[in-house]
Amino acid sequence: MKNITTALFLLLFFQLSTAQNETVNLMKKKAYELIEDISDREAFGLSTYKSHMVSLILLNKAADSPDLLMSDEDKEIIKAVSRTRYAELLKEDHDAIREAAQKFNINWKKVEYVDLLYKTRAIFKLGQPGYEGLLIFKDKSQKNVLFTLHVDFIMLGTEPYIIEMVDLKKEEK
């Protein structure tokens, strides 16, 4: 009986590990696609920024979903945000990134994905599980320099979505 219990425990552990690995791979893929999209467009415009963020429509659907067990308070926060206000919030964060990028002389057509570091959070933004991410990329026209951008993911069901991108920094190697 002890062997069966141990075997079932190991099976459950490997299934959970596999699910988390799939989530991490998906987050890294989204971060990579973000950098590729920026490089291909040779700019980090507001439309590119918005296209990689979780949409307000999806957040509203998540708030209405009984499967996500979102608190009434978090549901009210989402429902209180208008489309106009959400667009303003995204623009504010994008403008801050763009200002920092200008200060650091980032050549967007030369950016290249390096890695995505993350910390798992059981209860994160809007009471949902998620990941605090640190996207690392480089500008191939600048030697011995890396850039970091905080990219946070919220889990809505089994899918990670970027909920926040802020705090662009330059790191000397």
C-alpha positions, 0 to 999 in steps of 0.5 A: 500500500505504501508503494502505491501511495508513493507512486501516486504521489510521484505521478501527481508531482510530475504532472504538476511539474509538467504543467508548470513547465508548460506555463513557463515555456508559454511565458518565455514564448510570449516574452520572446515574441514581444521582443521579436515583434518590437525588432521586426517593427523597428519600434516599440509603439503603443499598438505593439505594447497593447497587443501583448497585454491582457485585454480588458475584455478578457479581464471582464470575462475572467471576473464573470467566470465562477471557475476563477474564484475571484473575490467580489472586491477584485471583480468590482475593481475590474468592472469599474475600469472603463475602456478609456481608463484602461487605455490611459493606464496602458499608455502611461506605462508605455510612455514611461518605457519609451522615455527610459528607452530614449534615455538609454538610446535603445535601437529597437530594430537591434533588440534581441531576447536573452531570457525571462526570469520569474518568481511564482506567486500563489496569490498575485494580482486580482487574487489570481496566481501568477508570475513576477517576471524580469525580461532580459534583452540586449541591443546588439548595437551596445556592447556589454549592456543588458536591459531589463523590463518587469513583465508580470503574468496573471494566470486566467485558468491555465493560460498566462497573460501579461498584465503589466510591463514596467520599469525598464532599466539598463544593466552594465555587464 
